[in-house]
């Protein structure tokens, strides 16, 4: 890995790089004066196959990036981390989302862009094709869960990632309350030196 680590942030379902957590990661990265090109936050297509093509390209652009995945992005990150042997930090990750979406095929609206699109059985099948066995190399994974997640059952992720470092916080929500407070731990996991992180001013995120 180069002296400055690289990150690919993978947003969730019906989200964009404008999402709250993605923007906080970007803001902190820039505050630390790190190279902008070392942090990629792709605006993913709603179809898993096209989203995967975008993510494969992002990984190819960087040298062994660390993956940060939120919700459905956590599912994508798990698949990619297994395929490329990368480190991954997962925030309220989806587990087997294809099972959740089987009765959910209908018109969708992206929360940030306003784009309308139709979730079909083809989307569900494409998601199912990305399912992988639970991680065997626990050291490469960190999982952050909040029990108040109103969208996903945190217990499913707790069970699936049981062999990994799993941090469970009581309360919170699917968006992961108090995310900014976790930025130093996120960047430390990504490989940033503690001396660099000392300059991170979390008061700017209040």
JORA-V880505 format. One record per pair of residues at least 24 apart in sequence whose C-alpha atoms are under 10 Angstrom apart, sorted by the first residue. I is the first residue (numbers start at 1). J is the second residue. Records with the same first field share a line. If there is no record, write none. Layout:
I=J / J
//
This chain:
1=62 / 63 / 64 / 65 / 191
2=62 / 63 / 64 / 65 / 191
3=191 / 192 / 193
4=34 / 35 / 38 / 190 / 191 / 192 / 193
5=34 / 35 / 38 / 39 / 62 / 63 / 64 / 65 / 66 / 187 / 190 / 191 / 192 / 193
6=34 / 35 / 36 / 37 / 38 / 39 / 40 / 59 / 62 / 63 / 64 / 65 / 66 / 67 / 190 / 191 / 192
7=37 / 38 / 39 / 40 / 41 / 58 / 59 / 62 / 63 / 64 / 65 / 66 / 67 / 68 / 87 / 88 / 187 / 190 / 191
8=38 / 39 / 40 / 41 / 42 / 55 / 58 / 59 / 62 / 64 / 65 / 66 / 67 / 68 / 69 / 77 / 88
9=39 / 40 / 41 / 42 / 43 / 55 / 58 / 65 / 66 / 67 / 68 / 69 / 70 / 73 / 74 / 77 / 88 / 89
10=40 / 41 / 42 / 43 / 44 / 51 / 55 / 67 / 68 / 69 / 70 / 71 / 72 / 73 / 74 / 75 / 76 / 77 / 90
11=41 / 42 / 43 / 44 / 68 / 69 / 70 / 71 / 72 / 73 / 74 / 76 / 77
12=44 / 46 / 69 / 70 / 71 / 72 / 73 / 74 / 75 / 76 / 91 / 92 / 93 / 94
13=44 / 45 / 46 / 70 / 71 / 72 / 73 / 94 / 108 / 110 / 111
14=44 / 45 / 46 / 72 / 108 / 109 / 110 / 111 / 112 / 113 / 114 / 115 / 116 / 117
15=43 / 44 / 45 / 46 / 70 / 72 / 73 / 109 / 110 / 111 / 112 / 113 / 114
16=41 / 42 / 43 / 44 / 45 / 110 / 111 / 112 / 113
17=41 / 42 / 43 / 44 / 112 / 113
18=43 / 111 / 112 / 113
19=111 / 112 / 175
20=175 / 176 / 179 / 180
21=70 / 91 / 175 / 176 / 177 / 179 / 180 / 183
22=68 / 69 / 70
24=179 / 180 / 183 / 204 / 205
25=68 / 179 / 180 / 183 / 186 / 187
27=204 / 205
28=180 / 183 / 184 / 187 / 197 / 200 / 201 / 202 / 204 / 205
29=183 / 187 / 200
31=199 / 200 / 201 / 204
32=196 / 197 / 198 / 199 / 200 / 201
33=196 / 199
34=196
37=61 / 62
38=62 / 63 / 65
39=65 / 66
40=65 / 67
41=68
44=73
46=108 / 110 / 115 / 117 / 118 / 119 / 123
47=117 / 118 / 119 / 120 / 122 / 123 / 124 / 126 / 127
48=76 / 122 / 123 / 124 / 125 / 126 / 127 / 128 / 129 / 130
49=122 / 123 / 126 / 127 / 129 / 130
50=126
51=76
52=76 / 77 / 79 / 80 / 130
55=80
56=80 / 84
59=84 / 86
65=190
66=140 / 187 / 189 / 190 / 191
67=141 / 190
68=142 / 186 / 190
69=93 / 94 / 143
70=94 / 144 / 174 / 175 / 176
71=95 / 97 / 151 / 152 / 174 / 175
72=96 / 97 / 127
74=143
75=127 / 130 / 131 / 132
76=127 / 130 / 131
78=130 / 131 / 132 / 133 / 134 / 135 / 141
79=129 / 130 / 131 / 132 / 133 / 134 / 135
80=130 / 132
81=135 / 140 / 141
82=132 / 133 / 134 / 135 / 136 / 137 / 140
83=132
85=137 / 140
86=140 / 141
87=137 / 138 / 139 / 140 / 141 / 142 / 189 / 190
88=139 / 140 / 141 / 142 / 143 / 189 / 190
89=140 / 141 / 142 / 143 / 144 / 165 / 186 / 189 / 190
90=141 / 142 / 143 / 144 / 145 / 157 / 166
91=142 / 143 / 144 / 145 / 146 / 167 / 174 / 175 / 176 / 179
92=143 / 144 / 145 / 146 / 147 / 149 / 151 / 152 / 153 / 154 / 157 / 158 / 168 / 173 / 174 / 175 / 176
93=143 / 144 / 145 / 152 / 153 / 154 / 156 / 157 / 158 / 174
94=151 / 152 / 153 / 154 / 156 / 157
95=131 / 152 / 153 / 154 / 155 / 156 / 157 / 158 / 159 / 160 / 161
96=127 / 128 / 130 / 131 / 132 / 156 / 157 / 160
97=124 / 127 / 128 / 131 / 152
98=123 / 124 / 125 / 126 / 127 / 128 / 129 / 130 / 131
99=124 / 125 / 127 / 128
100=124 / 152
101=125 / 127
133=160 / 161
134=159 / 160 / 161 / 162 / 163 / 164
135=160 / 161 / 162 / 163 / 164
136=161 / 163 / 164
137=163 / 164
138=162 / 163 / 164 / 165 / 166
139=163 / 164 / 165
140=164 / 165 / 189
141=165 / 166 / 189
142=166 / 167 / 186 / 189
143=167 / 168
144=168 / 169 / 176 / 182
145=169 / 170 / 171 / 172 / 173 / 174 / 176
146=170 / 171 / 172 / 173 / 174 / 175 / 176 / 177
147=171 / 172 / 173 / 174 / 176
148=172 / 173 / 174 / 175 / 176 / 177
149=173 / 174 / 175 / 176 / 177
150=174 / 175
151=175
178=205 / 206
179=205
180=204 / 205 / 206
181=205 / 206
//
